[in-house]
Amino acid sequence: MTGKAKVQPVSRAVLEPLLQLAEQLRTDLPGWHDAPVSAARPAVPSDLALDLRHLSRHDADGLLVASIGDEVLGFVACYMRSRQLNVGQPWLLPEHENGPVAELLVRRALRYGERFGAADAVAHLLGGAAYHALLFHFGLRPRFPVYRLTLPAERARVVGQRLLSLMPGSEQTHAALEKRTATADLDRLDRLARGVTRAVDQEYWLAERSLRLATVRDGKRIAAYAYGGSGQCGPVAATTPDAGLAALGWALEFAGESGPHDVTVLAPATFEAAVDQLLDAGARCQATSVWMTRHPGSTLERFILPSATIA
């Protein structure tokens, strides 16, 4: 293969082959061999496929594909929330993970954030030592691990019911969510626990993914929210660890009730109480990923990630 590598936004024409590439590369990572693959169940797109399609609609310029001539070498998904650039796991053919193509791709991703006034850049890296070194070179630093924990669905429901009883809470209806105060509460919790607001993602989880949403109260104040459903446990965002545990209970119950498959939770190591509860319940730690940022910021001590693609 000869020619100069180029990086440009993904066109709709090549999106589907990129989804298949990313799904295959993800199952090759340590601890991700059991990750969903759309080709295995064509009527049920994987979480990765659904999330990337969402980003392609709302953050199309941030999906960057690397190619030489007509040959696609891989891509990276990045998106802006508030003034924070989120850089996803690069999905490159193995022979290009450590070299000029990977560097060009990451450089363009960071330039995308600069163009939109990013004050910080964060990355959730699932694997690849070369990518860690590359992002380190560009000023991002590893802050803490994120654990991929799995539980059988029935066990997730049992643990969820125990945890959600720790504090008062309830599932939210679509009618309740149409109120302005409900949206304001979600934004407030996102700012406190995650450091950004993300109305476009909230709408995606509710309307397109049909996830269920619960809120936890501390007195009259909403102290946490939790999403869960088919193929997803989280996000959870809370003002205190206790509220976060109660919200995690709702997320586990929603995900456990959605089907017979194992429930996967992406728990930052900094949310120690959640990790302890899940491990005590018999959860298996399948994989460790790394959270990297340019500047010390939100430590995700009261947060559960929604998925591997959207942090």
C-alpha positions as CSV (number, residue, x, y, z in Angstrom):
1,M,0.0,0.0,0.0
2,T,1.5,3.3,-1.0
3,G,0.3,6.9,-0.8
4,K,-0.2,9.6,1.8
5,A,-2.6,9.0,4.7
6,K,-5.5,11.5,5.0
7,V,-8.1,12.1,7.7
8,Q,-11.5,13.4,7.1
9,P,-15.0,13.3,8.6
10,V,-16.9,10.0,8.1
11,S,-19.5,9.9,5.3
12,R,-22.7,8.0,5.7
13,A,-21.5,5.7,2.8
14,V,-18.7,4.2,4.9
15,L,-20.3,4.3,8.3
16,E,-21.6,0.7,8.3
17,P,-18.2,-0.9,7.4
18,L,-16.6,1.2,10.2
19,L,-19.1,-0.1,12.7
20,Q,-18.3,-3.7,11.7
21,L,-14.5,-2.9,12.0
22,A,-15.0,-1.4,15.5
23,E,-17.1,-4.3,16.7
24,Q,-14.5,-6.8,15.6
25,L,-11.5,-4.9,17.0
26,R,-13.3,-4.5,20.3
27,T,-13.9,-8.3,20.7
28,D,-10.1,-8.7,20.1
29,L,-9.3,-6.6,23.2
30,P,-8.5,-8.4,26.5
31,G,-11.7,-8.8,28.5
32,W,-14.0,-7.7,25.6
33,H,-14.4,-11.1,23.8
34,D,-18.1,-11.3,24.8
35,A,-19.0,-7.8,23.7
36,P,-22.1,-7.6,21.5
37,V,-21.6,-7.8,17.8
38,S,-24.4,-6.8,15.5
39,A,-23.5,-9.4,12.8
40,A,-24.3,-12.2,15.3
41,R,-27.9,-10.9,15.9
42,P,-28.7,-8.7,12.8
43,A,-32.0,-7.5,14.2
44,V,-30.3,-6.2,17.4
45,P,-27.5,-3.6,16.8
46,S,-24.8,-3.6,19.4
47,D,-24.3,-0.7,21.9
48,L,-21.3,0.4,19.9
49,A,-23.2,0.5,16.6
50,L,-26.1,2.4,18.2
51,D,-23.9,5.0,19.9
52,L,-21.8,5.6,16.8
53,R,-24.9,6.2,14.7
54,H,-26.1,8.7,17.4
55,L,-22.8,10.5,17.2
56,S,-22.9,10.4,13.4
57,R,-26.1,12.4,13.5
58,H,-25.2,14.9,16.1
59,D,-21.4,15.1,16.0
60,A,-20.7,14.1,12.4
61,D,-17.6,16.3,12.0
62,G,-16.1,14.5,15.0
63,L,-16.2,11.1,13.4
64,L,-12.8,11.1,11.7
65,V,-11.7,8.3,9.3
66,A,-8.1,7.6,8.2
67,S,-7.5,6.3,4.8
68,I,-4.8,5.9,2.0
69,G,-6.4,6.1,-1.4
70,D,-9.6,4.1,-1.3
71,E,-8.5,1.9,1.6
72,V,-10.0,2.7,5.0
73,L,-7.5,2.2,7.9
74,G,-9.7,3.1,10.8
75,F,-11.4,5.9,12.6
76,V,-11.9,7.7,15.9
77,A,-15.1,9.1,17.3
78,C,-14.8,12.4,19.2
79,Y,-17.5,14.8,20.4
80,M,-18.0,18.1,22.3
81,R,-20.1,18.4,25.4
82,S,-20.0,21.8,27.0
83,R,-16.4,22.8,26.5
84,Q,-15.0,19.3,26.9
85,L,-13.7,17.3,24.0
86,N,-14.3,13.5,24.4
87,V,-11.9,11.3,22.4
88,G,-13.1,7.7,22.0
89,Q,-11.0,4.6,21.6
90,P,-9.2,4.8,18.2
91,W,-10.3,1.9,16.0
92,L,-7.4,1.3,13.6
93,L,-6.2,-1.8,11.8
94,P,-3.5,-3.5,14.0
95,E,-0.7,-2.7,11.7
96,H,-1.4,1.1,12.0
97,E,-1.8,1.3,15.8
98,N,1.7,2.4,16.4
99,G,2.8,4.8,13.7
100,P,2.1,7.9,11.7
101,V,-1.5,7.1,10.8
102,A,-2.5,6.8,14.5
103,E,-0.6,10.1,15.3
104,L,-2.3,11.9,12.4
105,L,-5.7,10.6,13.5
106,V,-5.3,11.7,17.1
107,R,-3.8,15.0,16.1
108,R,-6.8,15.8,14.0
109,A,-9.2,14.7,16.8
110,L,-7.6,17.2,19.2
111,R,-7.6,19.9,16.5
112,Y,-11.4,19.3,16.1
113,G,-11.8,20.2,19.8
114,E,-9.6,23.3,19.5
115,R,-11.7,24.5,16.7
116,F,-14.8,24.4,18.9
117,G,-13.1,26.0,21.9
118,A,-12.4,22.9,24.0
119,A,-11.1,23.8,27.5
120,D,-10.2,20.2,28.2
121,A,-9.8,16.9,26.5
122,V,-10.7,13.5,28.0
123,A,-10.4,10.0,26.6
124,H,-11.7,6.6,27.7
125,L,-9.2,4.1,26.3
126,L,-10.3,0.5,26.3
127,G,-6.9,-0.9,25.3
128,G,-3.7,-0.5,23.3
129,A,-0.5,0.6,24.9
130,A,0.5,2.6,21.8
131,Y,-2.7,4.7,22.2
132,H,-1.8,5.5,25.8
133,A,1.6,6.7,24.8
134,L,0.2,8.7,21.9
135,L,-2.3,10.5,24.1
136,F,0.3,11.1,26.8
137,H,2.5,12.7,24.1
138,F,-0.3,15.1,23.3
139,G,-0.8,16.1,26.9
140,L,-3.4,13.8,28.3
141,R,-2.6,12.0,31.6
142,P,-4.0,8.7,33.0
143,R,-6.2,9.5,36.0
144,F,-7.8,6.2,37.1
145,P,-9.0,2.9,35.8
146,V,-12.5,2.0,34.8
147,Y,-13.6,-1.5,35.5
148,R,-15.8,-3.6,33.2
149,L,-17.9,-5.7,35.6
150,T,-20.5,-8.2,34.6
151,L,-23.3,-9.9,36.6
152,P,-26.0,-12.4,35.5
153,A,-29.3,-10.6,34.9
154,E,-31.1,-12.2,37.8
155,R,-28.3,-11.4,40.2
156,A,-28.2,-7.8,38.9
157,R,-31.9,-7.5,39.8
158,V,-31.5,-8.9,43.3
159,V,-28.5,-6.5,44.0
160,G,-30.4,-3.7,42.4
161,Q,-33.4,-4.1,44.6
162,R,-31.3,-4.0,47.7
163,L,-29.4,-0.9,46.7
164,L,-32.3,1.1,45.5
165,S,-34.0,0.7,48.9
166,L,-31.1,2.7,50.5
167,M,-32.8,6.0,49.6
168,P,-36.2,7.1,48.3
169,G,-36.6,7.1,44.5
170,S,-38.9,6.4,41.7
171,E,-39.1,5.7,38.0
172,Q,-39.8,8.8,35.9
173,T,-42.6,8.9,33.3
174,H,-42.3,10.7,30.0
175,A,-44.9,13.2,31.2
176,A,-42.9,14.0,34.2
177,L,-39.8,14.5,32.1
178,E,-41.5,17.1,29.9
179,K,-41.4,19.5,32.9
180,R,-38.6,22.1,32.8
181,T,-37.6,21.3,36.4
182,A,-36.9,17.6,35.5
183,T,-34.5,18.7,32.7
184,A,-32.8,21.2,35.0
185,D,-32.2,18.4,37.6
186,L,-30.5,16.2,35.0
187,D,-28.3,19.0,33.8
188,R,-27.4,19.9,37.4
189,L,-26.4,16.3,38.2
190,D,-24.4,16.0,35.0
191,R,-22.5,19.2,35.9
192,L,-21.7,18.0,39.4
193,A,-20.8,14.4,38.7
194,R,-19.5,14.5,35.1
195,G,-18.5,18.1,34.6
196,V,-20.6,18.6,31.5
197,T,-24.2,18.9,30.3
198,R,-25.5,16.6,27.6
199,A,-29.1,17.2,26.7
200,V,-28.6,15.5,23.3
201,D,-27.4,12.3,24.9
202,Q,-30.2,12.4,27.5
203,E,-32.7,12.6,24.6
204,Y,-31.0,9.7,22.8
205,W,-31.1,7.4,25.9
206,L,-34.8,8.1,26.4
207,A,-36.2,8.4,22.9
208,E,-34.0,6.2,20.7
209,R,-32.7,3.6,23.2
210,S,-35.9,3.5,25.2
211,L,-34.0,3.2,28.4
212,R,-35.8,3.6,31.7
213,L,-35.0,6.5,34.0
214,A,-35.2,6.8,37.8
215,T,-34.3,9.6,40.2
216,V,-33.3,9.4,43.8
217,R,-34.3,12.0,46.4
218,D,-32.5,13.4,49.4
219,G,-35.4,15.1,51.2
220,K,-37.1,17.2,48.5
221,R,-34.1,17.5,46.3
222,I,-33.2,15.2,43.4
223,A,-29.8,13.7,44.4
224,A,-29.2,11.2,41.6
225,Y,-30.5,9.8,38.3
226,A,-30.0,6.4,36.7
227,Y,-30.6,4.9,33.3
228,G,-30.9,1.2,32.5
229,G,-32.5,-1.1,30.0
230,S,-31.6,-3.4,27.1
231,G,-27.9,-3.6,26.7
232,Q,-27.1,-0.8,29.0
233,C,-26.6,-0.1,32.8
234,G,-26.0,3.6,33.3
235,P,-25.3,6.3,33.2
236,V,-25.6,7.1,36.9
237,A,-24.9,10.6,38.2
238,A,-25.2,11.6,41.8
239,T,-24.4,14.3,44.4
240,T,-23.3,11.9,47.1
241,P,-21.9,8.3,47.1
242,D,-25.0,7.1,49.0
243,A,-27.3,8.6,46.4
244,G,-25.1,7.1,43.7
245,L,-25.4,3.6,45.2
246,A,-29.2,3.9,45.3
247,A,-29.3,5.1,41.7
248,L,-27.0,2.2,40.7
249,G,-29.6,-0.1,42.2
250,W,-32.2,1.3,39.8
251,A,-29.9,1.0,36.8
252,L,-29.1,-2.7,37.7
253,E,-32.8,-3.5,38.1
254,F,-33.7,-1.9,34.8
255,A,-30.9,-3.6,33.0
256,G,-31.6,-7.0,34.7
257,E,-35.2,-6.9,33.8
258,S,-34.6,-6.2,30.1
259,G,-33.5,-9.7,29.2
260,P,-31.6,-12.9,30.1
261,H,-28.1,-11.6,29.1
262,D,-25.4,-10.6,31.6
263,V,-25.5,-7.0,32.8
264,T,-22.3,-5.0,32.2
265,V,-21.3,-2.0,34.4
266,L,-18.5,0.4,33.6
267,A,-17.5,1.6,37.0
268,P,-14.7,4.2,37.6
269,A,-12.3,2.9,40.4
270,T,-12.9,6.3,42.1
271,F,-16.5,5.3,42.8
272,E,-15.2,2.9,45.4
273,A,-18.5,2.1,47.1
274,A,-20.0,1.0,43.8
275,V,-17.1,-1.2,42.9
276,D,-17.1,-2.8,46.4
277,Q,-20.8,-3.5,46.2
278,L,-20.6,-5.1,42.8
279,L,-17.6,-7.2,43.6
280,D,-19.2,-8.3,46.9
281,A,-22.3,-9.3,44.9
282,G,-20.1,-11.7,42.7
283,A,-19.5,-9.4,39.7
284,R,-16.6,-10.5,37.5
285,C,-14.0,-7.9,36.5
286,Q,-13.6,-8.6,32.8
287,A,-11.4,-5.7,31.7
288,T,-9.7,-2.6,32.9
289,S,-9.8,0.6,30.8
290,V,-8.2,4.0,31.6
291,W,-9.6,7.5,32.0
292,M,-7.3,10.2,30.7
293,T,-7.6,14.0,30.8
294,R,-5.5,17.0,30.0
295,H,-6.4,18.8,33.2
296,P,-7.4,17.4,36.6
297,G,-11.1,17.8,36.8
298,S,-14.2,15.6,37.5
299,T,-13.0,12.4,39.3
300,L,-16.2,10.5,38.5
301,E,-16.5,9.5,42.2
302,R,-20.3,9.4,41.9
303,F,-20.7,8.3,38.3
304,I,-21.2,5.2,36.2
305,L,-20.4,5.4,32.5
306,P,-23.2,4.8,30.0
307,S,-21.1,2.8,27.5
308,A,-17.7,2.2,26.0
309,T,-18.3,4.8,23.3
310,I,-20.1,7.6,25.1
311,A,-18.5,8.5,28.4
